[in-house]
Amino acid sequence: MDKVGKALLVAIWFMVLTLPVMGIKLNLLENRILWRFDRLLWLGLGTFFLALLWDWAFSRKARGLPIMRLPLALKDNFLVFWSNATVRRGSAGILALGLLAMPLLCSFYQTNIMISAMLYIMLALGLNIVVGLAGQLVLGYVAFYAIGAYCYGLLNQAFGLGFWTCLPVGGIVAALFGLGLGFPVLRLRGDYLAIVTLGFGEIVRLALLNWTSLTGGPRGVSDIPKPGLFGIELNINEATIYIYYLALLAVAITVVVISRLKNSRVGLALQALREDEIACEAMGVNTTRVKLEAFALSSLWAGFAGVIFAARTTFINPSSFTFMESAMILSMVVLGGMGSITGVIIAAIILILAPEYLRAFSEYRMLIFGAIMVIMMIFRPQGLMSGEKRHYNITALKEAGEKCAASQLLWWKIFPAVLAACGPSMIFP
């Protein structure tokens, strides 16, 4: 009864707080007040049950129990089914075919939404390098996105350079700015690093806004050409489909490169830096070089995404690169799971597609988004998918070491006999 009474008190208090917004409507034509108690009643009822659910979830979490537990047999069967390599390859093939066929089967609007989602996937995966793998909190990531976009727009206006020429240039220039930001923040970490990177993002935005002689200021850069296809003239629909396939190819390359990077020597050094910087440095890792590599690689992908964004919209201005964009990209990394490639992709798709398909709830979209983030931070702070950890089979490693030692021992036993039989002059002429 104590839980029921507490939930009832929460519902009543919430109804009182929302009374001016939800329960009163002013009719200015008739100069009277309309009382909408039915809406308040439904709101209080929903709040009552949500408070009960919230209390139940917290009580299970306090006892160390999962909030939701699948049947063990179902979980085991799913793991056995998904562990089959054929099933995984077949699922990837079906997904690839669906993505390839989507612009041919769906509307122009759906294709545009998917292009936006894929650009944000690139940005989130790029930010995942420096935040998820290296553990460096960056709040001004949208600055590199803006640098790539403006590189294409300004180089095309000034020198007439095309998309394919500006694509690598935009990425390289953004990487150079990433290195320039990385040098002064090498000794910073945590909140201090976040504040400096936030300031860098605002400096870039204000520079684009006020440097009117170069960037056009608030007017931005317009008439940016779309990517060319061997000199063929494309209409708006065909150009959108072409950009869709370019963005899809860019996402595929990003996933492959970052997957390889994560398991490479550089990626392992980044993860060691995230776990414990002092221990990482004590083990001989050059933390200065690793941090600079993280900033450069991360900003490189933002520059590529910025060039594709400018080619898609054909118009850019500073209002497209605000702090809210950085916050959204960081939310994708946190929601998906820092260090997890699959989780970040899923989170980016959810956060970009859900607002478009929930336009019926346009008045409450930000409220729903904030509630989802709060619930995730409380009940699953590691994200949708926690970063995959490397697992080592100690027995297999031991057997491999023993085989290696045995082969070396055998070689040192037969080497004198070979030397005596052949003569030193035949082996070392």
C-alpha positions as CSV (number, residue, x, y, z in Angstrom):
1,M,0.0,0.0,0.0
2,D,2.9,2.3,0.6
3,K,3.9,2.0,-3.1
4,V,0.4,2.6,-4.2
5,G,0.0,5.7,-2.0
6,K,3.3,7.1,-3.3
7,A,2.3,6.5,-6.9
8,L,-1.1,8.2,-6.2
9,L,0.7,11.2,-4.6
10,V,3.0,11.5,-7.7
11,A,-0.1,11.4,-10.0
12,I,-1.9,14.1,-8.1
13,W,1.1,16.3,-7.9
14,F,1.8,15.9,-11.7
15,M,-1.9,16.7,-12.4
16,V,-1.6,19.9,-10.3
17,L,1.6,21.0,-12.1
18,T,0.2,20.4,-15.6
19,L,-3.2,22.0,-14.9
20,P,-2.4,25.3,-16.6
21,V,-1.1,23.6,-19.7
22,M,-3.3,20.5,-20.0
23,G,-6.4,21.4,-18.1
24,I,-7.2,25.0,-19.2
25,K,-8.0,26.3,-22.6
26,L,-8.9,30.0,-23.2
27,N,-11.6,30.8,-25.8
28,L,-10.8,34.3,-26.7
29,L,-13.7,34.6,-29.1
30,E,-16.3,33.9,-26.4
31,N,-14.2,35.2,-23.5
32,R,-14.5,32.1,-21.4
33,I,-12.4,29.3,-20.0
34,L,-12.8,25.7,-21.0
35,W,-11.9,23.2,-18.4
36,R,-10.5,19.9,-19.8
37,F,-10.6,17.6,-16.8
38,D,-10.8,14.5,-19.0
39,R,-7.3,15.1,-20.2
40,L,-6.1,15.7,-16.7
41,L,-7.7,12.4,-15.6
42,W,-6.1,10.4,-18.3
43,L,-2.7,12.0,-17.6
44,G,-3.0,11.2,-13.9
45,L,-4.0,7.6,-14.6
46,G,-1.0,7.2,-16.9
47,T,1.3,8.8,-14.4
48,F,0.0,6.5,-11.6
49,F,0.8,3.3,-13.5
50,L,4.1,4.6,-14.7
51,A,5.1,5.5,-11.1
52,L,4.2,2.0,-10.0
53,L,6.2,0.5,-12.9
54,W,9.1,2.9,-12.1
55,D,9.1,1.8,-8.4
56,W,9.0,-1.9,-9.4
57,A,11.9,-1.5,-11.8
58,F,14.0,0.3,-9.2
59,S,13.3,-2.3,-6.6
60,R,14.5,-5.1,-8.9
61,K,17.6,-3.1,-9.8
62,A,18.4,-2.5,-6.1
63,R,18.2,-6.3,-5.5
64,G,20.5,-6.9,-8.4
65,L,17.8,-8.5,-10.6
66,P,17.3,-7.8,-14.3
67,I,14.2,-5.8,-15.2
68,M,13.3,-8.1,-18.0
69,R,14.4,-11.7,-18.3
70,L,13.8,-13.8,-21.4
71,P,13.0,-17.5,-21.0
72,L,16.3,-19.4,-20.8
73,A,15.3,-21.9,-23.5
74,L,14.4,-19.0,-25.9
75,K,17.7,-17.2,-25.2
76,D,19.8,-20.3,-25.7
77,N,18.0,-21.2,-28.9
78,F,18.5,-17.7,-30.2
79,L,22.2,-17.8,-29.4
80,V,22.7,-21.1,-31.1
81,F,20.8,-19.9,-34.1
82,W,22.7,-16.6,-34.4
83,S,26.1,-18.3,-33.8
84,N,25.7,-20.1,-37.2
85,A,27.9,-18.3,-39.7
86,T,25.5,-19.1,-42.5
87,V,22.7,-17.4,-40.7
88,R,24.7,-14.3,-40.1
89,R,25.9,-14.1,-43.7
90,G,22.4,-14.6,-44.9
91,S,21.0,-11.9,-42.7
92,A,23.7,-9.5,-43.8
93,G,22.9,-10.4,-47.5
94,I,19.2,-9.7,-47.0
95,L,19.9,-6.4,-45.3
96,A,22.3,-5.4,-48.1
97,L,19.7,-6.3,-50.8
98,G,17.0,-4.3,-48.9
99,L,19.2,-1.2,-48.7
100,L,20.2,-1.5,-52.3
101,A,16.6,-1.8,-53.5
102,M,15.2,0.8,-51.1
103,P,15.5,3.9,-53.4
104,L,13.9,2.0,-56.2
105,L,10.9,0.9,-54.1
106,C,10.4,3.8,-51.7
107,S,9.4,7.4,-52.2
108,F,11.6,10.4,-52.6
109,Y,10.9,11.5,-49.0
110,Q,11.9,8.1,-47.6
111,T,15.1,8.1,-49.6
112,N,16.0,11.6,-48.3
113,I,15.4,10.4,-44.7
114,M,17.7,7.5,-45.2
115,I,20.4,9.7,-46.6
116,S,20.3,11.8,-43.4
117,A,20.4,8.6,-41.3
118,M,23.5,7.4,-43.1
119,L,25.3,10.7,-42.7
120,Y,24.6,10.6,-39.0
121,I,25.8,7.0,-38.9
122,M,29.1,8.2,-40.4
123,L,29.3,11.0,-37.9
124,A,28.5,8.8,-34.9
125,L,31.0,6.1,-35.9
126,G,33.6,8.8,-36.4
127,L,32.9,10.3,-32.9
128,N,32.9,6.7,-31.5
129,I,36.7,6.6,-32.3
130,V,37.6,9.4,-29.9
131,V,34.8,9.0,-27.4
132,G,34.0,5.3,-27.4
133,L,37.4,3.9,-28.0
134,A,39.8,6.5,-26.6
135,G,37.5,7.8,-23.8
136,Q,38.0,11.5,-24.6
137,L,34.8,13.5,-24.2
138,V,34.3,15.8,-27.2
139,L,31.4,18.2,-27.4
140,G,32.3,20.3,-30.5
141,Y,32.4,17.5,-33.0
142,V,30.1,19.3,-35.4
143,A,32.9,21.8,-36.1
144,F,34.7,19.2,-38.2
145,Y,31.4,18.4,-40.0
146,A,31.1,22.1,-40.9
147,I,34.7,22.3,-42.0
148,G,34.2,19.5,-44.5
149,A,31.0,21.1,-45.8
150,Y,32.5,24.5,-46.2
151,C,35.6,23.1,-47.9
152,Y,33.5,21.8,-50.7
153,G,31.3,24.9,-51.0
154,L,34.2,27.4,-50.9
155,L,36.6,25.5,-53.2
156,N,33.8,25.0,-55.7
157,Q,32.9,28.7,-55.7
158,A,36.5,29.9,-55.8
159,F,38.3,27.4,-58.0
160,G,35.4,25.3,-59.6
161,L,36.6,22.1,-58.0
162,G,34.1,19.2,-58.2
163,F,32.8,16.8,-55.6
164,W,35.3,14.0,-56.1
165,T,38.2,16.4,-55.8
166,C,36.8,18.1,-52.7
167,L,35.9,14.8,-50.9
168,P,39.4,13.8,-49.9
169,V,40.4,17.5,-49.5
170,G,37.5,18.1,-47.0
171,G,38.5,15.0,-45.0
172,I,42.2,16.0,-44.9
173,V,41.5,19.6,-43.9
174,A,39.1,18.4,-41.1
175,A,41.8,16.0,-39.9
176,L,44.4,18.8,-39.8
177,F,42.0,20.8,-37.7
178,G,41.6,17.8,-35.5
179,L,45.3,17.6,-35.0
180,G,45.4,21.3,-34.3
181,L,42.8,20.8,-31.6
182,G,44.5,17.7,-30.3
183,F,47.9,19.4,-29.5
184,P,46.6,22.0,-26.9
185,V,44.3,19.5,-25.2
186,L,46.8,16.6,-24.7
187,R,47.0,17.2,-21.0
188,L,43.2,17.7,-20.5
189,R,40.7,15.1,-19.6
190,G,37.1,14.8,-18.4
191,D,35.1,18.0,-18.0
192,Y,38.0,20.3,-18.9
193,L,38.4,18.5,-22.3
194,A,34.6,18.7,-22.9
195,I,34.6,22.5,-22.2
196,V,37.6,23.2,-24.5
197,T,36.1,21.1,-27.4
198,L,32.7,22.8,-26.9
199,G,34.5,26.2,-27.1
200,F,36.2,25.0,-30.3
201,G,32.9,24.1,-31.9
202,E,31.4,27.5,-31.0
203,I,34.6,29.3,-32.3
204,V,34.2,27.6,-35.7
205,R,30.5,28.4,-35.9
206,L,31.0,32.1,-35.0
207,A,33.9,32.3,-37.4
208,L,31.7,31.0,-40.2
209,L,28.9,33.4,-39.1
210,N,31.0,36.6,-38.9
211,W,33.7,36.1,-41.7
212,T,31.3,37.3,-44.3
213,S,33.9,38.0,-46.9
214,L,34.9,34.4,-47.1
215,T,32.0,32.3,-45.9
216,G,29.1,34.6,-46.7
217,G,28.0,34.9,-43.1
218,P,24.4,34.1,-42.4
219,R,23.7,33.9,-46.1
220,G,25.9,30.8,-46.3
221,V,27.1,29.2,-49.6
222,S,24.5,28.3,-52.2
223,D,24.4,26.6,-55.6
224,I,26.7,23.8,-54.6
225,P,26.7,21.2,-57.3
226,K,25.6,17.7,-56.7
227,P,28.1,14.9,-57.5
228,G,28.6,14.2,-61.1
229,L,28.2,10.8,-62.9
230,F,30.5,10.8,-65.9
231,G,29.0,14.0,-67.2
232,I,25.4,12.7,-67.3
233,E,22.7,15.3,-66.5
234,L,20.5,14.0,-63.6
235,N,17.2,15.3,-62.4
236,I,16.4,15.9,-58.7
237,N,15.1,12.4,-58.2
238,E,18.0,10.6,-60.0
239,A,20.5,12.8,-58.2
240,T,19.0,11.9,-54.8
241,I,19.2,8.2,-55.6
242,Y,22.8,8.6,-56.7
243,I,23.7,10.4,-53.5
244,Y,21.9,7.6,-51.5
245,Y,24.2,5.0,-53.1
246,L,27.2,7.2,-52.4
247,A,26.2,7.6,-48.8
248,L,25.5,3.8,-48.5
249,L,29.0,3.1,-49.9
250,A,30.5,5.6,-47.5
251,V,28.8,4.0,-44.5
252,A,30.0,0.5,-45.7
253,I,33.6,1.8,-46.0
254,T,33.3,3.5,-42.6
255,V,32.1,0.3,-40.9
256,V,34.8,-1.8,-42.4
257,V,37.6,0.7,-41.7
258,I,36.6,1.3,-38.1
259,S,36.0,-2.4,-37.4
260,R,39.6,-3.1,-38.6
261,L,40.8,-0.1,-36.7
262,K,39.2,-1.3,-33.5
263,N,41.0,-4.6,-33.6
264,S,44.3,-3.2,-34.8
265,R,47.3,-2.1,-32.7
266,V,46.1,1.5,-32.8
267,G,42.6,0.5,-31.7
268,L,43.9,-1.6,-28.8
269,A,46.1,1.3,-27.7
270,L,43.0,3.6,-27.8
271,Q,41.0,1.2,-25.6
272,A,43.9,0.9,-23.2
273,L,44.0,4.7,-23.0
274,R,40.3,4.7,-22.2
275,E,40.6,2.2,-19.4
276,D,43.6,3.6,-17.6
277,E,45.9,6.3,-19.1
278,I,48.6,6.0,-16.4
279,A,48.8,2.2,-16.8
280,C,48.7,2.6,-20.6
281,E,51.7,5.0,-20.5
282,A,53.5,2.7,-18.1
283,M,53.2,-0.2,-20.5
284,G,55.1,1.8,-23.1
285,V,52.2,3.3,-25.2
286,N,52.9,6.7,-26.6
287,T,49.8,8.4,-25.3
288,T,50.5,11.7,-27.1
289,R,50.6,10.0,-30.5
290,V,47.6,7.8,-29.7
291,K,45.5,10.9,-28.7
292,L,46.5,12.8,-31.8
293,E,45.7,9.7,-34.0
294,A,42.2,9.5,-32.3
295,F,41.4,13.2,-33.0
296,A,42.7,13.0,-36.6
297,L,40.9,9.8,-37.5
298,S,37.7,11.0,-35.9
299,S,37.6,14.4,-37.6
300,L,38.5,12.8,-40.9
301,W,35.2,11.0,-41.1
302,A,33.3,14.1,-40.1
303,G,35.0,16.0,-43.0
304,F,33.9,13.3,-45.4
305,A,30.3,13.4,-44.1
306,G,30.3,17.2,-44.4
307,V,31.3,17.1,-48.1
308,I,28.4,14.7,-48.8
309,F,26.0,16.8,-46.8
310,A,26.9,19.9,-48.8
311,A,26.5,18.0,-52.0
312,R,23.1,16.7,-50.9
313,T,21.6,20.0,-49.7
314,T,23.4,22.3,-52.3
315,F,23.2,25.1,-49.6
316,I,25.0,25.4,-46.3
317,N,25.0,28.1,-43.6
318,P,26.2,28.2,-39.9
319,S,22.7,27.4,-38.6
320,S,23.2,23.8,-39.8
321,F,26.1,23.3,-37.4
322,T,25.0,24.2,-33.9
323,F,25.8,22.6,-30.6
324,M,22.5,20.6,-30.8
325,E,24.0,18.7,-33.7
326,S,27.0,17.8,-31.5
327,A,24.7,16.8,-28.7
328,M,22.7,14.6,-31.0
329,I,25.7,12.8,-32.4
330,L,27.1,12.3,-28.9
331,S,23.7,10.9,-27.8
332,M,23.9,8.3,-30.5
333,V,27.3,7.1,-29.2
334,V,26.1,7.0,-25.6
335,L,22.7,5.4,-26.4
336,G,24.2,2.8,-28.7
337,G,27.1,1.9,-26.4
338,M,30.5,3.5,-26.3
339,G,32.9,1.4,-28.4
340,S,30.1,-0.7,-30.0
341,I,29.8,-0.3,-33.8
342,T,26.5,-2.1,-34.1
343,G,25.0,-0.3,-31.2
344,V,25.9,3.1,-32.5
345,I,24.4,2.3,-35.9
346,I,21.1,1.2,-34.3
347,A,21.0,4.3,-32.1
348,A,21.7,6.6,-35.0
349,I,18.9,5.0,-37.0
350,I,16.5,5.3,-34.1
351,L,17.3,8.9,-33.2
352,I,17.0,10.1,-36.9
353,L,14.1,8.0,-38.2
354,A,11.9,8.0,-35.0
355,P,11.2,11.8,-35.1
356,E,10.3,11.6,-38.8
357,Y,7.8,8.7,-38.3
358,L,6.4,10.1,-35.1
359,R,5.2,13.5,-36.5
360,A,1.8,12.8,-35.0
361,F,3.5,13.4,-31.6
362,S,5.5,16.4,-32.8
363,E,4.5,18.4,-29.7
364,Y,6.0,15.7,-27.4
365,R,8.9,14.5,-29.5
366,M,11.6,16.2,-27.3
367,L,9.8,15.0,-24.2
368,I,9.8,11.4,-25.4
369,F,13.5,11.8,-26.5
370,G,14.5,13.1,-23.0
371,A,12.5,10.4,-21.2
372,I,14.2,7.7,-23.3
373,M,17.7,9.1,-22.5
374,V,16.9,9.3,-18.8
375,I,15.6,5.7,-18.7
376,M,18.6,4.5,-20.6
377,M,21.1,6.2,-18.3
378,I,19.4,4.8,-15.2
379,F,18.7,1.2,-16.3
380,R,21.3,0.6,-19.0
381,P,24.1,3.1,-18.7
382,Q,26.3,0.9,-21.0
383,G,24.0,1.6,-23.9
384,L,22.0,-0.7,-26.2
385,M,25.0,-2.8,-26.9
386,S,28.1,-2.6,-24.7
387,G,31.5,-2.5,-26.4
388,E,32.6,-5.9,-27.5
389,K,35.5,-7.2,-25.5
390,R,38.2,-9.4,-26.8
391,H,38.2,-12.9,-25.3
392,Y,41.2,-15.1,-25.2
393,N,41.2,-18.9,-25.0
394,I,44.0,-19.6,-22.5
395,T,44.2,-23.3,-23.4
396,A,44.5,-22.6,-27.1
397,L,47.1,-19.9,-26.4
398,K,49.1,-22.3,-24.2
399,E,48.9,-25.1,-26.9
400,A,50.1,-22.6,-29.6
401,G,53.0,-21.5,-27.4
402,E,54.0,-25.1,-26.7
403,K,53.9,-25.9,-30.4
404,C,56.0,-22.8,-31.2
405,A,58.6,-23.7,-28.5
406,A,58.7,-27.3,-29.8
407,S,59.3,-26.2,-33.4
408,Q,62.1,-23.9,-32.3
409,L,63.7,-26.6,-30.2
410,L,63.5,-29.0,-33.2
411,W,65.2,-26.5,-35.4
412,W,68.1,-25.9,-33.0
413,K,68.6,-29.7,-32.8
414,I,68.7,-30.3,-36.6
415,F,70.6,-27.1,-37.4
416,P,74.1,-28.5,-36.4
417,A,73.5,-31.6,-38.5
418,V,72.5,-29.6,-41.5
419,L,75.5,-27.3,-41.1
420,A,77.8,-30.3,-40.8
421,A,76.4,-32.1,-43.8
422,C,76.2,-29.1,-46.2
423,G,79.2,-27.1,-45.0
424,P,79.3,-23.5,-43.8
425,S,80.2,-22.2,-47.2
426,M,76.9,-23.4,-48.7
427,I,74.7,-21.7,-46.0
428,F,76.8,-18.6,-45.5
429,P,78.5,-17.9,-48.9
